[in-house]
Amino acid sequence: MEVSVKATVRAQNGGLGLTGPVIDKPVVLAPLDQVEKVQFDRPTGRAKVATVDEHAAYQRLLARYQNAWTADLPARVTGPLRQAAGGWTLNVRAFEA
């Protein structure tokens, strides 16, 4: 499922995580690489191919976080949300910060 979450981006275990008052355990942020988009192309019945801009969204968010010189960066992050044994991961497709 794809979500759009308004929360706080923070450094977490060498990468980025998403925290906030309604998030009890930090959500790991990850690149869109190797993950199919949730949006479908109705005529073909297949997942839409991610654009170059969407594939680069995590790296742009990381650069924005590093250039902000703050521990907490308010942002709205959008992408596929997946649950694994270790918790939730949001693959960044787009963001606003």
N, C-alpha and C positions, 0 to 999 in steps of 0.2 A: 504494500500500500504506500502511496505517496502522501507525505505530510508537509505542512509549512508551519514551522514552530518559531515563535518569537521568544527568545531566551538570551542567555549570556554565553558567549564563547570564551573558553579558558584553555590554557595549556594543560595537557593531560597525557602523561606517560609518553612524552616525546612527540605527541601529535596534538590534536585539538579535541575538545569535548564540549558538550552543550549542557548547561546547568540552569536552574531557575527555581522559583518557589514551588512550582507544581511538579518538578522533576525530582524524584526521590533518589535516583542513582544517575550519575552523569551518563549521557548518551555519547558514544564515540562517534566522531565525525570522520568520514573517509571519502576518498575520491570516488567518482562515479565509475571508474574503470571496471571492466568485467561484469558490470551489473546492468541488466536490461532496464530500460526505462519502463515506467508504468503506463505511459501514454501509448495508445494504439492508433494505428493507421486503419481506419474502418474499411476502406476499399480492399486492402490486402489482408486484413485480419491479423497482422503481425505488430509486434512492438515497434515503435518509431526508433530510428537510429539516433543516438545522442549526437548533438552538434559538437563542433570543436570547442565552442564557448562553454557548453555544459561539461565537457570533459575537463576543462581547465578551471572550473569554478572552485574546487577545493584549494588549488594552488593560489588562486587569487584571494580567497578568504584567508589563507595562511599568511600571505604577504600583507594583507590589510591588517591582520591581528598584530603581526610583528612591527609594522609601521605605526601602530596606534600608541605604542609605549604605555600600555595599560594592561593590568592583569585580567580585567573584565571588559569584553567588547559586546555591547548590546547588538543583536542582529536578528534578522528573520532568515531562517535557513530552510530550503525546500529540497526535497528529494525522497527517494525510496527509503522506507524505514523497515529494518529487518531485525528479528530477534534471534539470538544464538544463545548457547549455554552461558556465555560470559556476560550477556546483557544485550542492550539495544545498540544498533549501529544505524546512523543516518548517512547515506551516500549523498554528498552535496552535489546537487544539480544546478542550483541557483541560490543567491543570497542577497540581502540588502543590509548594509551596516553603516 
